[in-house]
Amino acid sequence: MTNNLNIRTLCNLFENRRDIQIPVYQRAYSWGREQCNQFFDDLVEQKGKSYHFGLFIFECDAEKDTYFVIDGQQRLTTAILFFAALAKAIGARNENVIRIKEMYLTDGFRTVEEDDDYFKQIIREFTCGDKRAETISQGKIKDAFDLLGTRIEKHLKENGLEKTMNLQKSLENAKIGIFDIDNKGEASQVFEYQNNRGISASDFEIIKAYLIHQIYIISSPSDCESHINEVQKNISKIYRNLEAISEHFTEDDILRCWFNLYEYTQDVDYNIDGIKWCLSSENEDKPVTDICLWIKNFFVNFEKITNAAKVLLKKNAPQISNLFLIRRTPYWPVIMLAIVIKENTKLANERLNRLAKLLEVLWFKYEVSSRRKDSLPEWAYYYFNEVSEEKSAFEEIYKKIEDAIDSGFGGWWTEFKEAVSKYLKEDDHFKFKATTRYVLWQYENHLRENHEHKLPRLGHKKYRAYNTIEHIQPQNTEWSYIHKLGNLTLLTKPDNSIASSSEFDVKKQKVYKKYFDKDNPEKMRLFQFCHIIEKDTWREQEVDERFGKIKTFVKGYFRIDS
């Protein structure tokens, strides 16, 4: 490894190396409020003195006089946004900002390609103008700029100009360690062991660094660069896909799907240790004979899964949308993404929606049962790797899931059926919090769909807003039916706090009535309060009456016979 670790300041970096670029295969900007506030707090804490800003890894392209950022881009991007926010604030007070603009707010630093124009608009004009954030990372860039601007303005008002300029002094004089490396293999190895303040490296990032370094170790000098460049093209696509699906799929979801579809085993963890096992001599079932080819295929297949997730998200149907509101057990993403990849253009929306509904029903029965065996990963692997094109692969896996709804995984039919029936007979539905929240949410949509005006279904954002369980008769009442489904409804967290442990008639006036407006049904927040606020009292009779209605819905919606 090139041993040229140098300690210098952030200012020196921009004085001596003016072309710094985030390569296309790197993650886009991802810092949120917590990291940006910590960044600012660190500056305030220094009181104008220098501090250690961390280690940066660059791949040097001597011909282009460019530093490609391998690690440290979140901190560098935030630093530039800080200088822009500072220039805006003190410029508005007629202070000279020419040096800041010429040193930091130029083309010398470029973020990932699809975000760079938006980023430049902000750091040059101090506004995004007519440009709208088209990616999640662009939105985070704007949020970071606004947050830092707000913190700077507050600091100016409370501490004056001189102390605020000390923030700039601390940042410019901040000591940084630089690994100036001239090949990607060495850079990836340093990244693998590097931990910085901010967002910790994900399992995928650690795996990425490890596998690139493996190519560097095993490839000949003449082949190494071309192999790594090939991998990085797929990494670029992967990161863009991950950003597009980040609201619904985590990197861990995708990594778990990769293991289950391409290296299915129950003996390894879904992380770097699992990858090392795949490449080790201990993997007797599927020994790797060509490590370089295996690594390249890993990134090709990982990109296929992220792209399948994008395709799935475009299927704008309630049946599929419902899956994103439930927990990941059973492992429904493994089944859905395997089918999207394998069926490709032959995949009809109607078939995918049918399957999504089955998986929703299976999830419900799985959640209220005591067994925790889940055969979906095994079935997905078999479908993905073993079933021939001639067979009706989709119908085969559909039938397996349909059978599991009736008999569970492994054929324990009686126990499975009794478990879900028991849920409906329970006096304590509050202990199944996640499941009960979901049941109440779908009951709300059921009421809306059956309203005379066909009220619109509530979307995901409102689901999160109403994602707390409210006891209509307060919990401090020592009655046996307090935790029964008929006594539970949904409220936003603030309204749940307002309702607190008040009596029913008080809560009805303070909170419940604003959720239902019979004169404006399309604007009502939750229709289920219609049947609650019409009652003068709320006792066991009212709870049982409401429970009966919800139970009828649940039995039909989740396919329960008795």
N, C-alpha and C positions, 0 to 999 in steps of 0.2 A: 504494500500500500504506500502511496505517496505520503511522505511524512512532512507536510508543510502546514501544520497548524500554526496560525498566526493570531495574535491578539491585537486587534485594532478597534477603532471606534466606528459607530454607524456613519458618522460624517465622513470618515476616511473612505469607507466603502463607496459612497456616492461621488467622492472627489476623484478617486483613482480608477473606478470601474463604472462607467456611466451607463452601460448597456446590460441591464439585468432582466431576465425573462423567465416567466413561469412556463415550462414546456407543456405542450399540448396533452401529454400523457399524465399530467399531475391533476390532483383534485382541485376543484374550483374553490373560491373563498367560502369558508364555512363557519367562521367565528360568529357567536351570538352575543347577547347582552352580557352574560356572565364573564366571558373572556375579555370583551372590550372594557368592561368596568374594571376588571383586574389590571388590565394594561394601564388604564388611567391612574388607578390607585397606586400602582408601582411608581409612576412618575411623580405623583404628589409626595410620596413617602421619601423620595431622595432629597427634597428641598434644594434642588439645584446641583447636587453632586452627581457624579457618574455612578453607574451601577452595571451589573453584568446582564446583558440582554440575551445571552444564550449562544449556542453553537449553530452555525449555518453550514450547510453542505452545498457546494456548487460544483457543477461539471463545467469545466472551462473549455470553450471553443476558441483557441488562439487565433485562428484565421478570421473569425467574425468579431473578435474582441468582445465576446459575449459570455456572461455567466448565466448558466441555466440553473435555476433553483431546484435542488433535489429535496432539501428540507429547510424549512424556515419561512415559507411563503406567506403563511398566515400572519406572522409577526411583521414581516416586511410590508405587506399590503396594509396592515393596520397602522403602521408607522407613517406611511404615505398619506393615508386618510387623516391621521392626526395632524400632519403638517398642513394639509388642505383646510381642515376645520379651523386650525389656529390662524392661518392666513386670512380666512374669511372673517374671523372674529376681530382680529386686531386691525385688519384693513378697513373694516367699518368704522374704526376709531382713528382713521387717518395715519396709522403707523405704516412704516415702510416694509413691504413684504416681497420686494424684488428678489432678495437673496433666497428666501424660501422657495419661491417659484422657480428660479433658475437652477437651484440645486436639486429639488425633490419633485417638483410638479411638472415634469417634462416627459418626453418619450423614453427617457433612460430606464424607466421601470415599466415593464409590460406584464399584465396579468394574463390569464388564459385567454386564448384568441376570441372566443365568443362573448367574453365579458369586457374586453379591453376598451372598446369604443365607449361603452357606458361608464366604465371606470374613469376614462380620460375626461369625459364630459363633466363628471363630478369634481375631479381634482383641478380642472382648469377653470370651470365656470362656477363652481361651488353650488351647482344645482344640476338635477338630471334633465331640466328643461321639459321638452315634450316627450322625451324618451321614457317609455314605461319599462319596468323590470320584466324581462322576458324569461329569465331563469331564476331559480331559487337563490343562486349565488349573487346575482345582481341585486336582488332584494336585500340580501344580507350586507352587501357593500353599502347600499343606501342607508340601511338601518345603523350600520357602524358609524358612517359619516355623521348622521343626525345625532346619535348618542354622544359621540365625542364632541360635537359642536355644542350640545346642551351642557355637557360637563365643563367645557372651556368657558362658556358664557357665565355659568354659575361661579366658577373659580375667579373670573375677572371681577365680578360684582362683589364677591366676598373678600378677595385678597389683593386686588389691584393688578396693574399691568406688570410691574416688576417681578412679582412672585409668579405670575402666570408665565412670563417669559423664561423663568427658571425651569419650567416643564420642558420647553424646547431645548434648553441647555443640557438637561439631564439626558434627554433622548439622543441628542447629537453626540454627546460624549460617552454614551453607553458603550461598554466594552463588549466586543463580540469575538467569538472564536470562529475561524473559517477553515473548513477543509476545502482546499482548492484542488479538485481531483480532475484528472483528464480522461477518465473512462467510467462508463456507467456501472460496471461491475463493482469497482471499488466504492463508488458512491452508494450503491444499494447495500453493501455490507456495513458501512458506517451507519446508514439510516436504521438498519435492523437493530442496532444496539443503542440508538440515540433516543433519549426521552426528554422532551421539552415541556415547558409550562404551556398550558393551553388545552387543546383537545388531544387526548392520548391517541397514539396510533391504533387504528382498528386492526382486527385480526387479518382482514384482507390486505391492508398496507404492509403488515409484517410478513405475510406470505408472499406478497409481490416482491419485496426487497430480498427475501431469502431465495426465491426462485430465480430472480435475475442474477443474483450472485452465483448460484449454481451453474447457470449458463456460462458465466465468466470463468468459473473454475474448470469446467469440463471441455469448453470449446477451444479450438485452435485460434490463435490470434487473427488469422485471416477470416474465420467464420464468426467470431464472437460478436462483432459490431452488427453484422447483418441479422443474426439471430435476435439480438436484443432489440434492434429497430423493429423487427417484425412483431415481437411481443408488445412493444410500446404502442403500436398502432391499435392493437386490441385493448390495451389498458386505457387509451384515450377514449375509445367508444364506451368502455365499461363505466368510467367515471361520469361521462355525460348521461348515460342511462341511469346510473345510480342516483344522480341528482334529480332526474325526471320522475323517479319512482319513490323518492325518499319519504314522501308523506305517508306511503302505504307499506313499503317494504324496507326493512333494514338490511344492511350488509350481511348481518348474521342470518337472516332469512335466506338470502341468495346463497351464502356459503353452505348452509345446511342442505339446500336443494342440490347444490353441486355434489356434495358427498353422497347424498341418497340416490342420485341418478347415475353418477359415474364411478363412484368407489364405495358402493353400499356395504357397510359393515356395522355391527353394533359394538365393536370393540375399541373404537377410537373416538377422540374428541374432535369436534368440528372446528379445529383451529390449526395453528402451525405444527403442533405435535402430530395431528392427524396427517398433515401433508408430508411430514418427515417419515411417518410410518409408511405411507404410500410408496415412497422412494427407497425404503430400506429393504434389506434382504429378508426381513421378517415377514414381509408381505408375500406369503407363499401362494395365495390364491390368484393374484394378478401381478406377478413379478414384472418390474419395469426393466426392459432391455435397452431402451433408448431414452435416456433421461431428458435430453434436449428436446426430443420430439414430444415427450410426455408433458414437459413444461409448456411448450407452445400450444399444445392441445388444451391444457388447463385454461389458458386465457381465452382461447377460441370458444370453448364451451361455457366458460363463465360469462362471456359476452352474450352468448345465445340465451342464457337464462335471464340476464338483465333485460335483453330485448323482448323476450317473451313476457316479462312482467309489464313492460310498456304496452305491449299489444293487449294484454289482459285489462289494463286500466282504461283502455279506449272503449272497451265493451261496456257502454253506459247503460247497464240494466240493473234493476233493484236486486235481482238474485245474486249477481256477482258483487255488487256494492255491499250487500249484507255481510259477506265473508270478511270484509275489512273491518267490521265492527266487533268481530268475535276474536277470542284468543286463538293462538296458532295451533292449539291441540284440539282435535287430531291435526296432523300436519297437512292441512288442506293445500298450502301453496305447492307442496311437492307434486300432488296430483294435478292441479290446475296448470302449472307451468310445464310439466312433462307433456301434457296433452297439447298445449299451445305449440310447443316445439315440434312434436312428432306429427301432429295433424296438419300443421302449417296452413296452406290455402284451402284444404278440405274441411277445415273446422267451421261448422255452422254455428251461428250465435245461439240458435235454439237448443242445440245439444249441450253447449257449454252452460247455458242457463239452467237446463235440467239438472246437470251435474252439480252446479253450485247450490241449488236447492237441496239436493240430497246431502251434500256436505254440511250444510247448515243444520239440517235435522239430526245428522249423525253427531255433530258437535254438541247439540243440546243433550242428547241422550248420554253421550260420553261424559259430559260435565256433571250430571246428577247421579251418575253411577259411581261405584266404589272401585271398579277395575281401572287400571291404567295401562293396559296393553294397547298398543296402537300399530296396526298392520299396514297403514297407508304408505309409509316409506318403502316397505318390502314390495307391496303391490305396484307402486310407482316404478321401482327399479325393474321388476319383471316386465311390466308393460313397455317400458322405455327401451329395454335392451333385448328381451327375449321374444316377445310376440311378433310374429311375422306380419308383413303387410297384407298377406292374403286373408288373414283372419280379421274378424270384426273386433279390432283391438278396443275401440272405444266402448262398444256394447259389453264387452267382456268385463272391463273394469267397472263400468256402470252397474252391472249385475252384482259384482262383489260388494260394492258399497251399499247397494239396495238391500242385499242380504244382511249386511252388518247392521243396518238400521233396525232390523227385526231381531237379530240374534247376537249382536255384539261381535267383537273380535274373538275368534277362537271357539265360537259355538256355544257360549254359556247363555242360552236363550232365556231360561227361566229367571236367572238372577238379573239379567239386563232388563227384562220387561218389568220385573217387580221394582227395580230401582227407579225407573222413570214414573211408574204409577205411584210409588211412594212419595215422590216429589209433590204430586198434586194433592196428596193427603196430608202433607206436612203442616204442622202448626208454626214452624220456624223457617220461612223462606228467606229471611234476612241473612242466614248463614251462607246461602248460595249467592253472594252479592253480585258477582259478575253476571251469572246466569239470570238472576231476577231483574237486574237492570235491563238486560237485553230483552227479556220477556215483556217488560213494561213498555219498552220502546216500540217493539213490534205490535203490541196491543194498541198503542197510540196510533200507529199507521193503519191498523185494521179499522179503528173507529173512523179515521179520516176517509179511508177508501169507501166506507159504507155510508158516509154522510150524504144527505140528499144533494149537496152541492159538489160532491166528489172533491174534497179538500186535498191539496197537494201533500205528498209524503214529506216528512221532515228529513233533511239531509244530514250528512255526517257532522257538520260543524255544530248544528243544533243538538245532535246526539251528545256531543261532548259537553255542550252547555248545560244539558239537563242530566248530567251523568252522576247525580247523587240520589240516594234513596231517601225519601221522606216518609216518616211514620205519621199517618193522618191522626190517629189517636196517639199521643206522645209516648215515647218509650218508658217514661217514668211511671206510667200507669201499670200496676201489677195485675194485668189480665192476660189470660192464656192466649188470646188471639192477637196480641200486639204485633208479633212478627209474621203474622199470616199475610199471604199475598194480597188479600182484599184490603188490608190496612196499609199497603205500601203504594207509593206513587213516585214520580220523578220531580225534582226541583233543581234549579241551579244552586251552586254552592252558597252564594250570597243570600239567596232567598231561604235556603235551608237554615242558615244561621239566624235570619230574622224570625222565622217560624219557631225555631228553637223548641222548647218543651211547653209552649203555650197550649191552652185548651183549644179544642176544635173550633168553637165559635169565634175565638180570637184570631186564630190562624186564617180562618175563612175570610175575615174582613181585612186582615193585614196583608195577606199574601195570595191566597188562592184565587180571589176574584179577578186579579189582574192577569191570570193565566187563561181565563175564559171570558169572551165577550160575545154573547149570543147575537148582538146586533151587527157584529163584524166577524162572521165565522172564518173568513179567509185570513184574518189577521190574528186569530187566537193563537196563543202560545202552546197550550196543550188541551186538546179536546176532552181528555178523560176527566178534567175538572168539572165538566158539565154535570156529570152524575154525582160528583162529590159535593159541590156547593149548593145543590138543590135540596140537600138534607138539612133538617134543623138540628138533629143530633147525630152523633156517630158512635154507635155501640156495636155489640156483637152481631145484631141482626143486620145492620148496614154493611158490616165487614163481610159477613157470609153471603149477602146478596151480591155484592161486587165481586167477591171471590168466585161465585158461580159463573158470572159472565166471563171473567178472565179464564177460568178453567175450561169453559167451552171453546174459547178461542185457542188456547194452548193445545188442546187435544186435536183439534183440526189442523192447526198450523204445523205442529211437530209430529203428526201421524201417530197418535197414541190411541190404542183401541179401547182401553178401559181405564 
